[in-house]
Structure formats: C-alpha cells, structure tokens
Amino acid sequence: MKNHLLKTCVLLSLLLALLQLTPALAETVLVTGSNQGIGLEFAKQYAARGWTVIATHRRDTPPETLAALQQQYPKVRVEQMDVTKHDQIEALAAKMKGEPIDILLNNAALIRFAPFRDREGNAGQMFGTLNYDHFDQFMHTNVAGPLKIAEAFVENVKASKLKLMVTISSGAGIVSVLPRSADHYWYRTSKAALNSAMRLLTVDLADEGITVVMFHPGGVQVESWGETKLPGAMTHEEAIGKMTKTIDGLTIKDSGRFLNNDGTDMPW
Ligand SMILES: NC(=O)c1ccc[n+]([C@@H]2O[C@H](COP(=O)([O-])OP(=O)(O)OC[C@H]3O[C@@H](n4cnc5c(N)ncnc54)[C@H](OP(=O)(O)O)[C@@H]3O)[C@@H](O)[C@H]2O)c1
C-alpha cells in the first residue's frame, strides 16, 4: 500500500514537471491602434494570458505605453502600422509571412478630430458644416483600413488554430434604430459601412473556416475622452474582459454576427 502511494506520488511529480516543460499554447493576437484606450487594454489582457501580442500603432516612435507593456511581457512585439498606409501594412505582413495569427483584431478608428464636447472643433461632422475632406479620412481609416488589413494578413489567420477576425465597430453604426442625436455624421456612417464590409468578408472567408465578428464594445471610458464622463460608461478592464470572454466562446457558427460585449446580438 505504502509502495503504491509512493509510486503514485512519483508519477504525479513527473507529470507536473512535464506540464511545466511543455510550452504554453502559443496563441497570437494582432491588435491595431493598441497604444491607448480599448486597443491597449486588449493588448494587456492577452499579454497577461501569455499570448504573443503584435501591438501595432501609428506613431513615429514606439509609444511609452507599449514599451512599458513589452517590458512587463517579453512576448509583446511593438510594430508601426498606420491602417491608412498600405506600405506599412504590406511591410508588416511581409515581416510576419508564415506566422499564424489566431485573432486579427481591427480596433483602430478615427472617431473625431477635436475633444469630445468641442462642438466647434467637431463641426466638420455636423449637418450644415460637414467637411467632405474629413469624410474621406473616416472612410479610409475605419472601412478601408480593416479591409486592407484583412487582405494582407488572411494567410496568417488561415494558418492559425483559432482563425478569428474580430473588428471593433460601434453602436453608432446602427441604422435600424433612430439615433438620440444627429452628431458624428462621418463616424456613424463609416461604422455602418464597416459592418457592411465585414458581412461581405464573412461570406468570402466562410470556406476558409475563418470566423468574422463585429463588436459594439459598450460605452468605455477612455483616455481620449479627457474630462468628459458619460453616465454608465465602463472601465477598460470591465468592457474588454467581457469581450475576451465572448471571443473565447466563438465558433464558425457565429461568423457574421454583430455582437454586444457580452455576446448578445446588436441591432444592425
Ligand atoms: N470608447 C467607446 O466607448 C467606444 C464605443 C464604441 C466603439 N468604440 C470603438 O472602439 C475602438 C477603439 O476606440 P477607443 O475608444 O479606444 O478610442 P481611442 O482611445 O481614441 O483609441 C483609438 C486608437 O486608434 C488609433 N488610430 C487612429 N487612427 C489610426 C490609424 N490611421 N492607424 C493606426 N491607428 C490609428 C489611435 O492612435 P493614436 O493614439 O495615434 O491617435 C488610438 O490608438 C474604435 O474602433 C471605436 O470606434 C469605442
């Protein structure tokens, strides 16, 4: 009996040692616009899980937030990629050729040019003073950007285990429910167009086994809002925690869905 117990203990210790030697599952996520706000929190939460995080940004020098994250988690790789600059997208895709990407997370977006409550600064997105050059920039960033990134990295996603393309859209893109106020014309219309583009991608990538979903993250209090506080806005941790949990449960059957952070369906 004593002998049997000893043998079991030795076996268990061997098993434990083996588990410790086995490398953790090497999932990879690529996040756009990851130097602040929602993108940074996604990068933090996946890095904390031990994932390889390709943390991309559009700045000329690596942002301090990402340098700090990389110091804490050596599997974080900081890369420059402005989502409107095709040369930068293609350069990163060439650098990552053959590397699987489990989650391609299109998060970067142009929301407004001036602080939240600055009506004058945001007049270019208000009827009567619409700035049509701004429209091009919104569409270029929020619609063409995610599409170009999907085209550039599709082989990496195909080669991965999870095969997910996740795009952070917004409730601002809903057209079936009238908005409470008519503001952010370009942002809202670009998010509606983004949802349409992702539905096309869903159909195109179905045979590859790639799951494409869009998220409304909820109201998330981000640094770029400055002093503005919206009632009911969530912290980064809470909102992104809900989304990562929802992402964990996604299957190909979810492809094409527009999701709230908790995995329930959003109206279109
Ligand atoms: N916060 C919310 O309540 C909320 C609600 C609904 C939807 N969303 C969506 O959530 C996503 C993240 O928004 P957020 O609230 O975290 O905003 P944010 O704090 O302003 O972050 C936006 C990020 O996108 C980056 N970005 C902008 N243009 C870019 C470009 N051309 N190339 C690469 N990166 C670019 C920004 O970089 P810089 O730092 O260099 O400007 C920044 O890192 C967006 O898609 C937004 O529409 C947010």
The ligand as a Gaussian input file, in Angstrom:
#p B3LYP/6-31G(d) Opt

LIG

0 1
 N      -14.780000      54.055000     -26.172000
 C      -16.002000      53.754000     -26.511000
 O      -16.958000      53.968000     -25.734000
 C      -16.328000      53.133000     -27.849000
 C      -17.672000      52.889000     -28.147000
 C      -17.983000      52.285000     -29.360000
 C      -16.972000      51.895000     -30.216000
 N      -15.664000      52.153000     -29.906000
 C      -14.633000      51.710000     -30.863000
 O      -13.555000      51.143000     -30.158000
 C      -12.340000      51.290000     -30.906000
 C      -11.259000      51.921000     -30.032000
 O      -11.704000      53.205000     -29.634000
 P      -11.228000      53.916000     -28.281000
 O      -12.452000      54.361000     -27.565000
 O      -10.233000      53.053000     -27.579000
 O      -10.551000      55.222000     -28.906000
 P       -9.120000      55.883000     -28.670000
 O       -8.755000      55.794000     -27.236000
 O       -9.204000      57.227000     -29.306000
 O       -8.138000      54.943000     -29.498000
 C       -8.144000      54.921000     -30.890000
 C       -6.875000      54.230000     -31.321000
 O       -6.869000      54.130000     -32.757000
 C       -5.620000      54.625000     -33.209000
 N       -5.686000      55.104000     -34.580000
 C       -6.435000      56.110000     -35.113000
 N       -6.165000      56.252000     -36.421000
 C       -5.229000      55.306000     -36.728000
 C       -4.545000      54.946000     -37.901000
 N       -4.744000      55.603000     -39.057000
 N       -3.664000      53.929000     -37.860000
 C       -3.442000      53.253000     -36.700000
 N       -4.031000      53.562000     -35.539000
 C       -4.921000      54.578000     -35.561000
 C       -5.265000      55.730000     -32.235000
 O       -3.887000      56.075000     -32.346000
 P       -3.318000      57.487000     -31.772000
 O       -3.120000      57.298000     -30.305000
 O       -2.042000      57.662000     -32.512000
 O       -4.351000      58.532000     -32.087000
 C       -5.629000      55.031000     -30.932000
 O       -4.607000      54.143000     -30.549000
 C      -12.712000      52.152000     -32.123000
 O      -12.938000      51.300000     -33.229000
 C      -14.000000      52.823000     -31.702000
 O      -14.809000      53.160000     -32.797000
 C      -15.324000      52.766000     -28.741000

